[in-house]
Amino acid sequence: QVQLHESGPGLVELSGTLSLTCGVSGGSINNDYWWSWVRQSPGEGLEWIGEVNLAEITNYNPPFKSRVSISVDKSKNQFSLKVTSVTAADTAFYYCVRGSHEGFLDFWGQGTRVIVSS
Amino acid sequence: DIQMTQSPATLSASVGDRVTITCRASQSISVWLAWYQQKPGKAPKLLIHKASNLVSGVPSRFSGSGSGTEFTLTISSLQPDDFATYYCQQHDNYKTFGQGTKVEIK
């Protein structure tokens, strides 16, 4: 069964760049799925940030589009998230998730907490 | 963008109760709706996709219905393991989640 695991700094400076990586095990990143990032904060609930596929095609949620980049590295079986110009509102749990072509999200990482500090 | 509204926000129920959670979309999403269960400190878990398709391994007491703009998640007989927060998510145009329904012990 596929497993996903987020890694990256838990603390990011205000106005800096948040960078997270998701390692995929128990299966290969392939074009049968989309590979998403979702975040969860007390104030905003669950928010889908965006997704990438193996062809490096990306889709971003419009509110995040100007600040977010999602990429994939097939050789390392991982995909990554970058969020620039972070503010306190970016403090959240960040999940990497496998998504079907229909759009539902079937396998989630355990999540990683990111705090934006001043 | 498509907004998802769940009701109620909190639901108090007892073991054995039949529980229904409603999710409304701001515009028609056909049947492109999923339901998730989340327990404290854990990631959401997919229960149902395409409005009524139960994920393999999910107990049959869970069921989903609806199309267009109105959807329901029903738990036919609430079990102790079902006390959790439930989220709907549309997957018709990008992805948007409802704000969640917490099912708590009465």
Interface residues (C-beta under 8 A of the other chain):
Chain A: S36 G45 L46 E47 W48 N59 N61 P62 Y95 G99 S100 E102 G103 F104 L105 D106 W108 G109 Q110 G111
Chain B: D1 W32 A34 Y36 K42 A43 P44 K45 L46 H49 K50 V55 Y87 Q89 H91 D92 Y94 K95 T96 F97 G98 Q99 G100
